[in-house]
């Protein structure tokens, strides 16, 4: 316990030291903008409300840093024979031996620019992530909430309710991505890990929103590609067709104490050489070196159902906040197949988070999350993966958050002799976050 308290103290002090640099910067508000600190929590799509006047081009430089201490144990039924060497001897591999220590610190750099009244640009760069040793751009977009750049007041009655986004951007499928950890930006996630089937991808496309009196509708289109290229597919490969994304919902503050939100989303691609909805995050899993012996593996213990040809996914998300009590839910059904499969398969994901926020300005929270994934793999297995997270967090300031969680995850239904046969992991995670 003394060791854990010491580690948590180190995390908090290191992040508080970074906070001094944040306080040295002047705060700049942008129009139709989700704040990257505590005030941005439980903000989903940006609303059509705006009280920030346009006073010329404004550049906002922000970022996020996350540091974790991981104390997890994992096991499976291995070691497993994975093949033979050049002399015909069996090659036996198992999972890494792991122990308590710090993970790689992850960092983001955000550039947001107010270009004109109701016209804003966003760009995010991953400075440090599991997948790349060098900085690289995650993506960016333009958001149009007014058309005053054409003529002042142009189509203002329409733009009072309409928003247009386009770019190489994170698509708005479901509501879980508003609460997920995005490399160094982890302040919106009340826990450490993202969902087991982590719906996230960045694709070139556009989205059109309509918002009025709490009602929300969105329709969008993307090119379905994570890695952009003009090359035609090789012989035997399928061409990637346009993907469609959409959302319908209702979000209203019913009273001072009660807020209700309910949305339904879909993502569909009819043909692809590879789909990326559950394999688009290059930043990697938040639990390091779990259930793998490959140093380059950064995805586990996330799960990709392997629909690399056709994919249709539907997600329903209820959100209820009554005073300090908060519930967020996920019900998701994804169907599709790989190119070699004759028939479609289906996976279902269920998630439920229950939090209680209290203290000064609800700056402390406690809660739990349950996550279950079930479905049929391409190998013909009927599998279950379930996870429980129990934890809490303390906002030292609006920009600094310290989290602690206990996590346990188990696998069943996987074939004997495969990686996830008898697999499970559990343990403690500490995470310190600064976001500005």
N, C-alpha and C positions, 0 to 999 in steps of 0.2 A: 504493500500500500504506500509506503514511503517513497518507493521508486516511482510509482505512478503519479503521486502528487508532485514529485520533483520534475518529472517529464512535463506534466501539465503546466507547472510554473514556468518552465523554460519556454514552452510554446506561447504562453500568454505574454511573457516579457518580450520575446522576440517580435511578436506581432504588435505589441504596444509601442515598441521602439520604432517600427515602421510607421505607426500611426502619426508620429510627430511630423513626418514628412508630408503626410496627407493634410494635417492641420495648417501647414505652411502654405498650401495652395489655396487660391481664392476659389470659392464655390461658384460655379456657373450653371444656371438652369437652362435647359433646352425645352423646346415645345414638343408636346406629344411624346414624352420620353419616360422610360422606366428607370427610376433611380437605381444605381448599382449597390446601394447600401440597404440597411434594415428597412427603410421606408419603401423599398421596392418589393418587399415580401407580400405575397398574395395579390400582386399585380399580374394580370395575364396580358391580354392584348391592351395596348395603350388606348385610352378612351379619347373621345372627341372633345373633352373638356380642356380648356387651355386658359391660363391666366398669365402667361409669359409673353410680353410684347417682343416683337422682332426689332432689334436695334443694330442691325448689321450682321455680317458674317461672324459667327461665334464658334471657336474651336474648343472642345472640351477633351482634355487628355485624362484618361482614367486607367484603372487596371485592377488586378486582383492577384493575391498570392495565397497559397494554401500549403501548410506543412502538417504532416501526419506522423503519429507514432503508432505503429502496428504491433499488436501482440496477439497473433492468431495461430491456431493449430489446425492442420488439415491431415486428412488420411483418405485412402481408398483401399481396394482389395489387392493392390499390386504387391510385388513388382510384376510387370507384364512383359511377355515376349513380344517385341515389335518387329522382328525380322532376323536376318542373319548377316554376319560380316562377310568379307571376301573369302575367308577361309571356311565358311559354313558354320561358324559358331553362333549360337543364339545371342541376340542383342537384348539385354534386359534393361528396361528403363522404368523409373518410377517418378514420383513427384519430388520436388526440391525439399531438402531439409530447411526449415525456416525457423527463425527465432525473433524475439522482440527487438525492434530497432526503428529508426526513422526511415520513412520513404523519401523518394525524390520530391523536393519542393517544386510545385508547379506554379506557373505565372502566366498571366495574360496582360496584353496591352490593348486598350480600347481607344479609338479615336472617333469622336462624334462631332459632327459639324452641322450647325444651323446655317444653311446656305441661303435661305430666303424665308419669308413668312410661310410656315406650313410645309417647308421642304427641308428634309434632314437626311444626312448620310451617317451610316454606322460601319465601322471596320474593326474587326477583332483579330489580333495576332497572338498565337501561342508562342510565348518566349521560352518556356520549358515544359516539356510534356514527355510521357513515357515512350511515345512512338517515334519522335524525331529528336535528334540531338541538337538540331539547329532551329531557330525561330522560323515559323511559317504561318501564312495567313489562313485562319479558319474560314472566313468569309465576310461578306459585307452586303449592304443593301441601301437603296434609296427609299425613303418613306415620304409619300405625298399626302398631306392633309388639307392643303389649300392650293388653289391654282392662281394665286396672286402674281406668280412669276410671268403668267400670260398677260393678265390685266388685273388690277386691284379689284377684288370682289367677284372675279370671274367664277360663274357657276357656284356661288357661295351657298345657295340653298341645297345643292346636291352635296357639296363637300362638307357641309355641316354633319353629314351622316356617313360619308364614304371616305375610306382610306385605301391607298394603293401602295403596295410594296413590290419591288423587283430587284433582282441581283443574284449573286451566287451565295445563297443564304440558307439558314436553318429554316426548314419548312414548318408550318404551324399545323402539325398533325397531333391531335390530342392536347391535353392540358398538362400531362406529366412533365413535358420538356420545360415548362416554366418553373418547375420545382427541382430540376436536376442539377447535378454538378457538371459544369462545363470547364474542364481542365482546372485552371486556377480560380475560376469564379464558382465558389461553392456556398456562398452566403444564403442563397435561396433554398437550398436543400436542408431540411431539418435533421437529416441523418447523413451518413458518410457515403454509402453506396447509392447508385441509381437502381432502377428496377431491373429485374433479371433479364427480361426481354426489353432492352433499352431502345425505344423508338426515337431515333435521332439520325438525321442526315442533312447534308448541305448540298443543294442542287441549284442549277441555274433555272430561274423561273420567276413567276409573278403571282401575286395574290391580291384580290380585291375584296374589301370588307365593307359591310353595311351595318351600322350600329344605330339603334334608336330606342330610347326609353327602356334600356336593359336588354333588348333583343339583339342578337348577333348572328350574322350570316357571312360566310367567307367561301369563295371559290378560287382555286388556283391551278396552275399548270406548270410543270417542270419538264426538263429534258431527261429526267431519270438517271442522270450520270453523276457520280461523285467525282471522278477524275475526268476532266473535260478533254475532249479530243474530237477532231474532225475525221479521224480515220474510220474507214468502213470496217465492219467485223471481218475477221479471218474466215476462210472457208470452214463450214461446220459450226460457226458461232452465230447466235441470233442477233439481229439488230435491235437496239434499245428504242422502244417507242415512247411517246409522250406519257407522262404520269399525271394523274389528276389527284387533287387534294381538296377537301372541303370541310366545313364546320358549320353547325347550327347550335345556338345556345341562348341561354337566358342568365343574366347576372344582375342582381339588384340588391341594394341595401334596403331590406324590408322595413327595418326600424333601426334605432340607434344601436341596438344590441344584436341584431340578426341580419346576416347576409346569406343569400342563397345563390348558388350558381349551378347550372347543369348544362353540359355540352355533349354533343355527339360529333365525331370526326370520322373521315374515311380517307384512305390512300389507296390508289389503284394503278397498277401498271399491267398492261395486257401481255407484253412480251419484253424480255430483257436478256442480255448476256449475263447480267448479274444485278440483283436488287440490293440496295444498301440501307433500307429502312432500319434493319436491326444490326447493321454492320458498318454504320457510317461514322462512328466516333473514333477518331484517330488518337484522342488523348488517352484512351485506355481505361480499364477498370480501376476503381478506387481501392480495391483490395489487391495487393501486390504478390505475384509469384504463387498464387493459389492454384492447386491442382494442375500443375504443369511442371515439366522438366526442360522446357524450351526457354532459354534466356530471352528470345525475341517475342515470346507470346505475351501480349498485353491485354487480351480481351477477357480471358476467364477471370472470375466465374460468371460473367455475362453469358447469355445463351442466344445464339442465332439459329432460328429454325431451318435455315438453308433453302429458302424459297428464292432461288437465283434465276428463275425464269418468269413465272407469273406470280403476282401477289395482289391480294385484296385484304385490307386491314380496316377494322372498325373499332373505335375506342369510345367508350362512354365514361364521363368524369363528373361525378357529383362533388360539390364543395359546399360545406355549411360551416359558418362561424357564428357562434352564439357567445357573446362576451369573449372570454378567454379560451373557450372550448372550440376546437377546430377539427373538422373531419374532411379528409380528401380520399376519394375512391377511384379505382381503375377497374373497368371491365373491358377486356379487349379480346377480339377474335380475329385471327389472321389465317388466311388460307392461301395456298399456292403450291408450286411444285418446282423441282429442278428440271433442267432441259431433258434429262434422261428418263424422267418419271412420266408414266402414262396418266396417272391419276393425281388429283390434288390431295393434299394433306391439310390438317387444321391444328392450330395451337390456340389455347385459351389462356389468358393471363388475368389474374385477379389481384388487386392490391387495395389495402385499406390502411390509412394513417389516422391516428387519433392523437391530438396534441392538446396540452393545456398551457397557455401562455399567461404568465403572471408577473408580478413585480412592477417596478417603475416603467410605465409605457410598454408593458408586456415584454420586458427585455430578458426574461428567463422563460424557458419552456421545458416540459417533460412530455414524453410520449412514446408511442410504439408504432411499428409498421409490420403488416403481414403481407407476404407476396407469394403467390403460387402460380406456377406455369405447368400446364399439362398438354400433351399432344403426342402425335406419331412422328417419329423421325424417318429420314430416308432409308435407314437400315431396318425399318419395320418394327422398331421398339415403341411401346406405349410407355411414356416416361412421365415422371412427376419431379419437379424441382420446387422446393419451398424454402422460404427464408423468413426469419423473424429478426427485427431490429428493435432494441429498447435503448432509449438514450435521452439526452437533453442537451441544452445549450444555454450559454450566458453571453449576452451582448455587452461587452465592456463599454463600447460606444456604438454609435450607429454604423461604424465602419469595421469594428473588430468583434469577432465571434469565436468563442471556444466551445467545442462540442466533445461529448463523450458518448460512446455507444457500445452495447454488447450485441454481437451479431452471430447468428447460427444459420447454416444452410445445409440442406441434405438432398441427395439424389436417389431416385429409385426407378427401377425398370430398365436400366441400361444393361447391355449384354455383358455376360461374364468375360473378363479379360480385357475390357475396354477401360479407358481412362476414368470414366465416371461410375464404374461398377463399385458400389459400396462407398461412394465418395461423400464426404462432408467436411465442413470447416466451421470453426467457432472461435470466439475470443473477443478481445477488447480493442477498440480503436479510439484514439484521441486525435482531434483535428483543430487546428487554429487557422483562422481565416481573416484576411484583411481585404476589403473591397472598397474602391472609391471612384 
